[in-house]
Amino acid sequence: MIATVVLPLALLALTAWVVPWVLSKVLPEGVFWLLLIGVLSAVALTVVSALGFYVLYGQAGEAVLDAAPWHFVVLSARAALVWGPVMVLSLANIPKGWKEAVW
């Protein structure tokens, strides 16, 4: 029971920290790019958590998987309470490593 709750939450929080960091290594420095990293990270984390819910619900049985795909997106939006603050903290940490752009 605990592993089915704590492990996915921990993995989601870790993903919320890593995705903006990886995108910051790929995209240029600057305020516009930081905002774009935030949008791309939010979209990626919505997809990742929706897929996570799909997989976890799949273990419960096929009847649950017949639900509309938007049901899993809604659950992902609710999971933003977990990944949102972690993503914002990760985004706030990015300008610290800028060498060319000024915050």
Backbone as XML, in Angstrom:
<?xml version="1.0"?>
<chain id="A" units="angstrom">
  <residue number="1" name="MET">
    <atom name="N" x="0.826" y="-1.197" z="0.000"/>
    <atom name="CA" x="0.000" y="0.000" z="0.000"/>
    <atom name="C" x="0.864" y="1.251" z="0.000"/>
  </residue>
  <residue number="2" name="ILE">
    <atom name="N" x="1.821" y="1.312" z="0.908"/>
    <atom name="CA" x="2.678" y="2.488" z="0.994"/>
    <atom name="C" x="3.513" y="2.631" z="-0.274"/>
  </residue>
  <residue number="3" name="ALA">
    <atom name="N" x="3.990" y="1.502" z="-0.809"/>
    <atom name="CA" x="4.810" y="1.553" z="-2.021"/>
    <atom name="C" x="4.004" y="2.049" z="-3.215"/>
  </residue>
  <residue number="4" name="THR">
    <atom name="N" x="2.717" y="1.803" z="-3.235"/>
    <atom name="CA" x="1.899" y="2.261" z="-4.361"/>
    <atom name="C" x="1.569" y="3.745" z="-4.270"/>
  </residue>
  <residue number="5" name="VAL">
    <atom name="N" x="1.824" y="4.356" z="-3.138"/>
    <atom name="CA" x="1.561" y="5.783" z="-2.980"/>
    <atom name="C" x="2.866" y="6.575" z="-2.909"/>
  </residue>
  <residue number="6" name="VAL">
    <atom name="N" x="3.760" y="6.152" z="-2.047"/>
    <atom name="CA" x="4.981" y="6.915" z="-1.798"/>
    <atom name="C" x="5.939" y="6.857" z="-2.986"/>
  </residue>
  <residue number="7" name="LEU">
    <atom name="N" x="6.126" y="5.698" z="-3.566"/>
    <atom name="CA" x="7.074" y="5.567" z="-4.674"/>
    <atom name="C" x="6.658" y="6.407" z="-5.885"/>
  </residue>
  <residue number="8" name="PRO">
    <atom name="N" x="5.407" y="6.341" z="-6.347"/>
    <atom name="CA" x="5.037" y="7.219" z="-7.467"/>
    <atom name="C" x="5.156" y="8.706" z="-7.140"/>
  </residue>
  <residue number="9" name="LEU">
    <atom name="N" x="4.817" y="9.093" z="-5.920"/>
    <atom name="CA" x="4.955" y="10.504" z="-5.540"/>
    <atom name="C" x="6.412" y="10.936" z="-5.525"/>
  </residue>
  <residue number="10" name="ALA">
    <atom name="N" x="7.278" y="10.084" z="-5.014"/>
    <atom name="CA" x="8.709" y="10.395" z="-4.986"/>
    <atom name="C" x="9.269" y="10.481" z="-6.404"/>
  </residue>
  <residue number="11" name="LEU">
    <atom name="N" x="8.872" y="9.566" z="-7.266"/>
    <atom name="CA" x="9.337" y="9.600" z="-8.655"/>
    <atom name="C" x="8.804" y="10.831" z="-9.388"/>
  </residue>
  <residue number="12" name="LEU">
    <atom name="N" x="7.577" y="11.209" z="-9.106"/>
    <atom name="CA" x="7.000" y="12.400" z="-9.724"/>
    <atom name="C" x="7.721" y="13.660" z="-9.251"/>
  </residue>
  <residue number="13" name="ALA">
    <atom name="N" x="8.028" y="13.735" z="-7.981"/>
    <atom name="CA" x="8.762" y="14.892" z="-7.455"/>
    <atom name="C" x="10.175" y="14.951" z="-8.039"/>
  </residue>
  <residue number="14" name="LEU">
    <atom name="N" x="10.824" y="13.804" z="-8.161"/>
    <atom name="CA" x="12.161" y="13.762" z="-8.766"/>
    <atom name="C" x="12.106" y="14.197" z="-10.227"/>
  </residue>
  <residue number="15" name="THR">
    <atom name="N" x="11.094" y="13.741" z="-10.943"/>
    <atom name="CA" x="10.916" y="14.143" z="-12.335"/>
    <atom name="C" x="10.669" y="15.642" z="-12.440"/>
  </residue>
  <residue number="16" name="ALA">
    <atom name="N" x="9.906" y="16.189" z="-11.503"/>
    <atom name="CA" x="9.613" y="17.621" z="-11.502"/>
    <atom name="C" x="10.867" y="18.452" z="-11.258"/>
  </residue>
  <residue number="17" name="TRP">
    <atom name="N" x="11.854" y="17.894" z="-10.615"/>
    <atom name="CA" x="13.119" y="18.609" z="-10.398"/>
    <atom name="C" x="14.041" y="18.454" z="-11.603"/>
  </residue>
  <residue number="18" name="VAL">
    <atom name="N" x="14.060" y="17.261" z="-12.198"/>
    <atom name="CA" x="15.018" y="16.958" z="-13.255"/>
    <atom name="C" x="14.619" y="17.558" z="-14.602"/>
  </residue>
  <residue number="19" name="VAL">
    <atom name="N" x="13.338" y="17.542" z="-14.940"/>
    <atom name="CA" x="12.907" y="18.012" z="-16.270"/>
    <atom name="C" x="13.308" y="19.471" z="-16.512"/>
  </residue>
  <residue number="20" name="PRO">
    <atom name="N" x="13.027" y="20.423" z="-15.631"/>
    <atom name="CA" x="13.477" y="21.798" z="-15.891"/>
    <atom name="C" x="15.004" y="21.917" z="-15.940"/>
  </residue>
  <residue number="21" name="TRP">
    <atom name="N" x="15.674" y="21.153" z="-15.115"/>
    <atom name="CA" x="17.140" y="21.199" z="-15.111"/>
    <atom name="C" x="17.706" y="20.732" z="-16.447"/>
  </residue>
  <residue number="22" name="VAL">
    <atom name="N" x="17.179" y="19.639" z="-16.976"/>
    <atom name="CA" x="17.645" y="19.119" z="-18.272"/>
    <atom name="C" x="17.320" y="20.122" z="-19.380"/>
  </residue>
  <residue number="23" name="LEU">
    <atom name="N" x="16.117" y="20.678" z="-19.369"/>
    <atom name="CA" x="15.760" y="21.662" z="-20.386"/>
    <atom name="C" x="16.643" y="22.905" z="-20.301"/>
  </residue>
  <residue number="24" name="SER">
    <atom name="N" x="17.071" y="23.275" z="-19.108"/>
    <atom name="CA" x="17.942" y="24.448" z="-18.961"/>
    <atom name="C" x="19.320" y="24.188" z="-19.553"/>
  </residue>
  <residue number="25" name="LYS">
    <atom name="N" x="19.725" y="22.942" z="-19.637"/>
    <atom name="CA" x="21.019" y="22.605" z="-20.242"/>
    <atom name="C" x="20.929" y="22.624" z="-21.767"/>
  </residue>
  <residue number="26" name="VAL">
    <atom name="N" x="19.711" y="22.436" z="-22.304"/>
    <atom name="CA" x="19.515" y="22.361" z="-23.757"/>
    <atom name="C" x="19.184" y="23.735" z="-24.345"/>
  </residue>
  <residue number="27" name="LEU">
    <atom name="N" x="18.367" y="24.500" z="-23.657"/>
    <atom name="CA" x="17.917" y="25.803" z="-24.164"/>
    <atom name="C" x="18.849" y="26.917" z="-23.676"/>
  </residue>
  <residue number="28" name="PRO">
    <atom name="N" x="18.869" y="28.042" z="-24.408"/>
    <atom name="CA" x="19.743" y="29.159" z="-24.013"/>
    <atom name="C" x="19.305" y="29.811" z="-22.701"/>
  </residue>
  <residue number="29" name="GLU">
    <atom name="N" x="20.179" y="30.674" z="-22.200"/>
    <atom name="CA" x="19.883" y="31.418" z="-20.979"/>
    <atom name="C" x="19.022" y="32.635" z="-21.314"/>
  </residue>
  <residue number="30" name="GLY">
    <atom name="N" x="18.253" y="33.070" z="-20.352"/>
    <atom name="CA" x="17.449" y="34.277" z="-20.523"/>
    <atom name="C" x="16.077" y="34.107" z="-19.898"/>
  </residue>
  <residue number="31" name="VAL">
    <atom name="N" x="15.431" y="35.223" z="-19.646"/>
    <atom name="CA" x="14.134" y="35.208" z="-18.978"/>
    <atom name="C" x="13.073" y="34.550" z="-19.861"/>
  </residue>
  <residue number="32" name="PHE">
    <atom name="N" x="13.062" y="34.893" z="-21.174"/>
    <atom name="CA" x="12.103" y="34.267" z="-22.078"/>
    <atom name="C" x="12.278" y="32.757" z="-22.079"/>
  </residue>
  <residue number="33" name="TRP">
    <atom name="N" x="13.517" y="32.310" z="-22.132"/>
    <atom name="CA" x="13.793" y="30.866" z="-22.174"/>
    <atom name="C" x="13.419" y="30.205" z="-20.860"/>
  </residue>
  <residue number="34" name="LEU">
    <atom name="N" x="13.583" y="30.922" z="-19.760"/>
    <atom name="CA" x="13.176" y="30.382" z="-18.465"/>
    <atom name="C" x="11.663" y="30.172" z="-18.417"/>
  </residue>
  <residue number="35" name="LEU">
    <atom name="N" x="10.909" y="31.129" z="-18.954"/>
    <atom name="CA" x="9.459" y="30.973" z="-19.020"/>
    <atom name="C" x="9.066" y="29.821" z="-19.940"/>
  </residue>
  <residue number="36" name="LEU">
    <atom name="N" x="9.775" y="29.678" z="-21.059"/>
    <atom name="CA" x="9.508" y="28.569" z="-21.971"/>
    <atom name="C" x="9.833" y="27.228" z="-21.312"/>
  </residue>
  <residue number="37" name="ILE">
    <atom name="N" x="10.911" y="27.185" z="-20.549"/>
    <atom name="CA" x="11.248" y="25.964" z="-19.810"/>
    <atom name="C" x="10.129" y="25.620" z="-18.832"/>
  </residue>
  <residue number="38" name="GLY">
    <atom name="N" x="9.558" y="26.630" z="-18.173"/>
    <atom name="CA" x="8.444" y="26.398" z="-17.258"/>
    <atom name="C" x="7.234" y="25.819" z="-17.956"/>
  </residue>
  <residue number="39" name="VAL">
    <atom name="N" x="6.896" y="26.356" z="-19.126"/>
    <atom name="CA" x="5.733" y="25.855" z="-19.872"/>
    <atom name="C" x="5.988" y="24.435" z="-20.363"/>
  </residue>
  <residue number="40" name="LEU">
    <atom name="N" x="7.168" y="24.208" z="-20.961"/>
    <atom name="CA" x="7.501" y="22.871" z="-21.456"/>
    <atom name="C" x="7.551" y="21.849" z="-20.321"/>
  </residue>
  <residue number="41" name="SER">
    <atom name="N" x="8.067" y="22.255" z="-19.181"/>
    <atom name="CA" x="8.129" y="21.353" z="-18.029"/>
    <atom name="C" x="6.734" y="21.010" z="-17.533"/>
  </residue>
  <residue number="42" name="ALA">
    <atom name="N" x="5.852" y="22.003" z="-17.472"/>
    <atom name="CA" x="4.485" y="21.747" z="-17.014"/>
    <atom name="C" x="3.765" y="20.781" z="-17.956"/>
  </residue>
  <residue number="43" name="VAL">
    <atom name="N" x="3.950" y="20.963" z="-19.254"/>
    <atom name="CA" x="3.323" y="20.056" z="-20.219"/>
    <atom name="C" x="3.892" y="18.649" z="-20.070"/>
  </residue>
  <residue number="44" name="ALA">
    <atom name="N" x="5.218" y="18.556" z="-19.966"/>
    <atom name="CA" x="5.853" y="17.241" z="-19.829"/>
    <atom name="C" x="5.413" y="16.539" z="-18.552"/>
  </residue>
  <residue number="45" name="LEU">
    <atom name="N" x="5.329" y="17.265" z="-17.459"/>
    <atom name="CA" x="4.931" y="16.654" z="-16.194"/>
    <atom name="C" x="3.454" y="16.281" z="-16.186"/>
  </residue>
  <residue number="46" name="THR">
    <atom name="N" x="2.631" y="17.029" z="-16.892"/>
    <atom name="CA" x="1.222" y="16.652" z="-17.028"/>
    <atom name="C" x="1.107" y="15.327" z="-17.763"/>
  </residue>
  <residue number="47" name="VAL">
    <atom name="N" x="1.867" y="15.193" z="-18.848"/>
    <atom name="CA" x="1.843" y="13.941" z="-19.622"/>
    <atom name="C" x="2.402" y="12.784" z="-18.802"/>
  </residue>
  <residue number="48" name="VAL">
    <atom name="N" x="3.523" y="13.006" z="-18.130"/>
    <atom name="CA" x="4.141" y="11.942" z="-17.331"/>
    <atom name="C" x="3.211" y="11.478" z="-16.216"/>
  </residue>
  <residue number="49" name="SER">
    <atom name="N" x="2.591" y="12.416" z="-15.511"/>
    <atom name="CA" x="1.715" y="12.004" z="-14.407"/>
    <atom name="C" x="0.416" y="11.375" z="-14.931"/>
  </residue>
  <residue number="50" name="ALA">
    <atom name="N" x="-0.090" y="11.843" z="-16.077"/>
    <atom name="CA" x="-1.278" y="11.206" z="-16.661"/>
    <atom name="C" x="-0.964" y="9.764" z="-17.068"/>
  </residue>
  <residue number="51" name="LEU">
    <atom name="N" x="0.209" y="9.555" z="-17.662"/>
    <atom name="CA" x="0.617" y="8.189" z="-18.010"/>
    <atom name="C" x="0.815" y="7.345" z="-16.756"/>
  </residue>
  <residue number="52" name="GLY">
    <atom name="N" x="1.348" y="7.958" z="-15.713"/>
    <atom name="CA" x="1.503" y="7.236" z="-14.451"/>
    <atom name="C" x="0.169" y="6.792" z="-13.878"/>
  </residue>
  <residue number="53" name="PHE">
    <atom name="N" x="-0.811" y="7.680" z="-13.910"/>
    <atom name="CA" x="-2.149" y="7.296" z="-13.451"/>
    <atom name="C" x="-2.743" y="6.201" z="-14.328"/>
  </residue>
  <residue number="54" name="TYR">
    <atom name="N" x="-2.508" y="6.291" z="-15.628"/>
    <atom name="CA" x="-3.014" y="5.264" z="-16.545"/>
    <atom name="C" x="-2.428" y="3.901" z="-16.191"/>
  </residue>
  <residue number="55" name="VAL">
    <atom name="N" x="-1.120" y="3.872" z="-15.915"/>
    <atom name="CA" x="-0.465" y="2.612" z="-15.546"/>
    <atom name="C" x="-0.969" y="2.110" z="-14.197"/>
  </residue>
  <residue number="56" name="LEU">
    <atom name="N" x="-1.065" y="2.997" z="-13.218"/>
    <atom name="CA" x="-1.526" y="2.574" z="-11.897"/>
    <atom name="C" x="-2.985" y="2.107" z="-11.929"/>
  </residue>
  <residue number="57" name="TYR">
    <atom name="N" x="-3.811" y="2.787" z="-12.702"/>
    <atom name="CA" x="-5.204" y="2.364" z="-12.825"/>
    <atom name="C" x="-5.299" y="1.060" z="-13.602"/>
  </residue>
  <residue number="58" name="GLY">
    <atom name="N" x="-4.369" y="0.824" z="-14.512"/>
    <atom name="CA" x="-4.375" y="-0.411" z="-15.284"/>
    <atom name="C" x="-4.180" y="-1.628" z="-14.408"/>
  </residue>
  <residue number="59" name="GLN">
    <atom name="N" x="-3.495" y="-1.453" z="-13.301"/>
    <atom name="CA" x="-3.316" y="-2.560" z="-12.368"/>
    <atom name="C" x="-4.627" y="-2.884" z="-11.655"/>
  </residue>
  <residue number="60" name="ALA">
    <atom name="N" x="-5.555" y="-1.931" z="-11.641"/>
    <atom name="CA" x="-6.827" y="-2.157" z="-10.961"/>
    <atom name="C" x="-7.819" y="-2.921" z="-11.827"/>
  </residue>
  <residue number="61" name="GLY">
    <atom name="N" x="-7.609" y="-2.936" z="-13.123"/>
    <atom name="CA" x="-8.507" y="-3.672" z="-14.002"/>
    <atom name="C" x="-8.846" y="-2.912" z="-15.258"/>
  </residue>
  <residue number="62" name="GLU">
    <atom name="N" x="-9.324" y="-3.621" z="-16.239"/>
    <atom name="CA" x="-9.630" y="-3.045" z="-17.538"/>
    <atom name="C" x="-10.803" y="-2.065" z="-17.511"/>
  </residue>
  <residue number="63" name="ALA">
    <atom name="N" x="-11.732" y="-2.240" z="-16.605"/>
    <atom name="CA" x="-12.919" y="-1.370" z="-16.571"/>
    <atom name="C" x="-12.518" y="0.081" z="-16.314"/>
  </residue>
  <residue number="64" name="VAL">
    <atom name="N" x="-11.485" y="0.280" z="-15.535"/>
    <atom name="CA" x="-11.051" y="1.639" z="-15.219"/>
    <atom name="C" x="-10.378" y="2.269" z="-16.432"/>
  </residue>
  <residue number="65" name="LEU">
    <atom name="N" x="-9.685" y="1.472" z="-17.227"/>
    <atom name="CA" x="-8.972" y="2.007" z="-18.379"/>
    <atom name="C" x="-9.900" y="2.442" z="-19.504"/>
  </residue>
  <residue number="66" name="ASP">
    <atom name="N" x="-11.164" y="2.043" z="-19.443"/>
    <atom name="CA" x="-12.123" y="2.459" z="-20.451"/>
    <atom name="C" x="-12.577" y="3.902" z="-20.257"/>
  </residue>
  <residue number="67" name="ALA">
    <atom name="N" x="-12.136" y="4.526" z="-19.186"/>
    <atom name="CA" x="-12.504" y="5.923" z="-18.924"/>
    <atom name="C" x="-11.886" y="6.813" z="-19.996"/>
  </residue>
  <residue number="68" name="ALA">
    <atom name="N" x="-12.481" y="7.970" z="-20.190"/>
    <atom name="CA" x="-11.964" y="8.914" z="-21.181"/>
    <atom name="C" x="-10.543" y="9.338" z="-20.813"/>
  </residue>
  <residue number="69" name="PRO">
    <atom name="N" x="-9.700" y="9.575" z="-21.812"/>
    <atom name="CA" x="-8.323" y="10.004" z="-21.523"/>
    <atom name="C" x="-8.268" y="11.286" z="-20.704"/>
  </residue>
  <residue number="70" name="TRP">
    <atom name="N" x="-9.300" y="12.127" z="-20.840"/>
    <atom name="CA" x="-9.302" y="13.380" z="-20.084"/>
    <atom name="C" x="-9.403" y="13.143" z="-18.587"/>
  </residue>
  <residue number="71" name="HIS">
    <atom name="N" x="-9.934" y="11.996" z="-18.187"/>
    <atom name="CA" x="-9.999" y="11.667" z="-16.765"/>
    <atom name="C" x="-8.592" y="11.611" z="-16.174"/>
  </residue>
  <residue number="72" name="PHE">
    <atom name="N" x="-7.657" y="11.053" z="-16.917"/>
    <atom name="CA" x="-6.283" y="10.944" z="-16.436"/>
    <atom name="C" x="-5.578" y="12.302" z="-16.459"/>
  </residue>
  <residue number="73" name="VAL">
    <atom name="N" x="-5.960" y="13.179" z="-17.389"/>
    <atom name="CA" x="-5.407" y="14.525" z="-17.412"/>
    <atom name="C" x="-5.908" y="15.314" z="-16.203"/>
  </residue>
  <residue number="74" name="VAL">
    <atom name="N" x="-7.173" y="15.115" z="-15.840"/>
    <atom name="CA" x="-7.718" y="15.776" z="-14.647"/>
    <atom name="C" x="-6.990" y="15.288" z="-13.395"/>
  </residue>
  <residue number="75" name="LEU">
    <atom name="N" x="-6.756" y="13.990" z="-13.318"/>
    <atom name="CA" x="-5.986" y="13.468" z="-12.185"/>
    <atom name="C" x="-4.572" y="14.038" z="-12.173"/>
  </residue>
  <residue number="76" name="SER">
    <atom name="N" x="-3.998" y="14.207" z="-13.346"/>
    <atom name="CA" x="-2.666" y="14.795" z="-13.444"/>
    <atom name="C" x="-2.665" y="16.241" z="-12.967"/>
  </residue>
  <residue number="77" name="ALA">
    <atom name="N" x="-3.727" y="16.971" z="-13.288"/>
    <atom name="CA" x="-3.824" y="18.351" z="-12.817"/>
    <atom name="C" x="-3.919" y="18.401" z="-11.296"/>
  </residue>
  <residue number="78" name="ARG">
    <atom name="N" x="-4.605" y="17.441" z="-10.725"/>
    <atom name="CA" x="-4.662" y="17.378" z="-9.260"/>
    <atom name="C" x="-3.303" y="17.010" z="-8.679"/>
  </residue>
  <residue number="79" name="ALA">
    <atom name="N" x="-2.542" y="16.195" z="-9.413"/>
    <atom name="CA" x="-1.204" y="15.816" z="-8.954"/>
    <atom name="C" x="-0.240" y="16.993" z="-9.041"/>
  </residue>
  <residue number="80" name="ALA">
    <atom name="N" x="-0.662" y="18.076" z="-9.708"/>
    <atom name="CA" x="0.180" y="19.269" z="-9.771"/>
    <atom name="C" x="0.436" y="19.845" z="-8.386"/>
  </residue>
  <residue number="81" name="LEU">
    <atom name="N" x="-0.386" y="19.473" z="-7.419"/>
    <atom name="CA" x="-0.113" y="19.874" z="-6.031"/>
    <atom name="C" x="1.193" y="19.286" z="-5.540"/>
  </residue>
  <residue number="82" name="VAL">
    <atom name="N" x="1.605" y="18.167" z="-6.132"/>
    <atom name="CA" x="2.880" y="17.540" z="-5.768"/>
    <atom name="C" x="3.995" y="18.073" z="-6.647"/>
  </residue>
  <residue number="83" name="TRP">
    <atom name="N" x="3.820" y="18.017" z="-7.973"/>
    <atom name="CA" x="4.936" y="18.358" z="-8.843"/>
    <atom name="C" x="5.075" y="19.852" z="-9.096"/>
  </residue>
  <residue number="84" name="GLY">
    <atom name="N" x="4.012" y="20.624" z="-8.908"/>
    <atom name="CA" x="4.083" y="22.059" z="-9.161"/>
    <atom name="C" x="5.101" y="22.805" z="-8.303"/>
  </residue>
  <residue number="85" name="PRO">
    <atom name="N" x="5.025" y="22.691" z="-6.982"/>
    <atom name="CA" x="6.000" y="23.404" z="-6.147"/>
    <atom name="C" x="7.440" y="22.952" z="-6.377"/>
  </residue>
  <residue number="86" name="VAL">
    <atom name="N" x="7.634" y="21.672" z="-6.630"/>
    <atom name="CA" x="8.991" y="21.172" z="-6.883"/>
    <atom name="C" x="9.509" y="21.743" z="-8.198"/>
  </residue>
  <residue number="87" name="MET">
    <atom name="N" x="8.650" y="21.804" z="-9.212"/>
    <atom name="CA" x="9.049" y="22.367" z="-10.500"/>
    <atom name="C" x="9.389" y="23.853" z="-10.362"/>
  </residue>
  <residue number="88" name="VAL">
    <atom name="N" x="8.594" y="24.591" z="-9.603"/>
    <atom name="CA" x="8.856" y="26.020" z="-9.404"/>
    <atom name="C" x="10.186" y="26.224" z="-8.685"/>
  </residue>
  <residue number="89" name="LEU">
    <atom name="N" x="10.478" y="25.406" z="-7.694"/>
    <atom name="CA" x="11.768" y="25.510" z="-7.002"/>
    <atom name="C" x="12.929" y="25.191" z="-7.949"/>
  </residue>
  <residue number="90" name="SER">
    <atom name="N" x="12.736" y="24.204" z="-8.809"/>
    <atom name="CA" x="13.765" y="23.872" z="-9.783"/>
    <atom name="C" x="13.967" y="25.020" z="-10.766"/>
  </residue>
  <residue number="91" name="LEU">
    <atom name="N" x="12.879" y="25.626" z="-11.214"/>
    <atom name="CA" x="12.982" y="26.780" z="-12.119"/>
    <atom name="C" x="13.672" y="27.962" z="-11.441"/>
  </residue>
  <residue number="92" name="ALA">
    <atom name="N" x="13.382" y="28.174" z="-10.169"/>
    <atom name="CA" x="13.996" y="29.285" z="-9.437"/>
    <atom name="C" x="15.490" y="29.078" z="-9.254"/>
  </residue>
  <residue number="93" name="ASN">
    <atom name="N" x="15.933" y="27.847" z="-9.321"/>
    <atom name="CA" x="17.343" y="27.528" z="-9.139"/>
    <atom name="C" x="18.146" y="27.708" z="-10.428"/>
  </residue>
  <residue number="94" name="ILE">
    <atom name="N" x="17.490" y="27.747" z="-11.568"/>
    <atom name="CA" x="18.183" y="27.791" z="-12.860"/>
    <atom name="C" x="18.998" y="29.074" z="-13.056"/>
  </residue>
  <residue number="95" name="PRO">
    <atom name="N" x="18.448" y="30.278" z="-12.793"/>
    <atom name="CA" x="19.248" y="31.493" z="-13.054"/>
    <atom name="C" x="20.532" y="31.575" z="-12.245"/>
  </residue>
  <residue number="96" name="LYS">
    <atom name="N" x="20.631" y="30.842" z="-11.187"/>
    <atom name="CA" x="21.841" y="30.856" z="-10.369"/>
    <atom name="C" x="23.068" y="30.420" z="-11.181"/>
  </residue>
  <residue number="97" name="GLY">
    <atom name="N" x="22.865" y="29.537" z="-12.153"/>
    <atom name="CA" x="23.985" y="29.030" z="-12.939"/>
    <atom name="C" x="24.221" y="29.766" z="-14.245"/>
  </residue>
  <residue number="98" name="TRP">
    <atom name="N" x="23.475" y="30.845" z="-14.499"/>
    <atom name="CA" x="23.657" y="31.588" z="-15.740"/>
    <atom name="C" x="25.014" y="32.268" z="-15.779"/>
  </residue>
  <residue number="99" name="LYS">
    <atom name="N" x="25.655" y="32.201" z="-16.950"/>
    <atom name="CA" x="26.951" y="32.836" z="-17.115"/>
    <atom name="C" x="26.878" y="34.043" z="-18.048"/>
  </residue>
  <residue number="100" name="GLU">
    <atom name="N" x="25.924" y="34.026" z="-18.993"/>
    <atom name="CA" x="25.821" y="35.113" z="-19.963"/>
    <atom name="C" x="24.655" y="36.042" z="-19.679"/>
  </residue>
  <residue number="101" name="ALA">
    <atom name="N" x="23.495" y="35.487" z="-19.423"/>
    <atom name="CA" x="22.299" y="36.318" z="-19.195"/>
    <atom name="C" x="22.298" y="36.855" z="-17.777"/>
  </residue>
  <residue number="102" name="VAL">
    <atom name="N" x="21.614" y="37.995" z="-17.611"/>
    <atom name="CA" x="21.497" y="38.608" z="-16.285"/>
    <atom name="C" x="20.049" y="38.531" z="-15.855"/>
  </residue>
  <residue number="103" name="TRP">
    <atom name="N" x="19.826" y="38.137" z="-14.627"/>
    <atom name="CA" x="18.477" y="38.034" z="-14.100"/>
    <atom name="C" x="17.996" y="39.371" z="-13.652"/>
  </residue>
</chain>
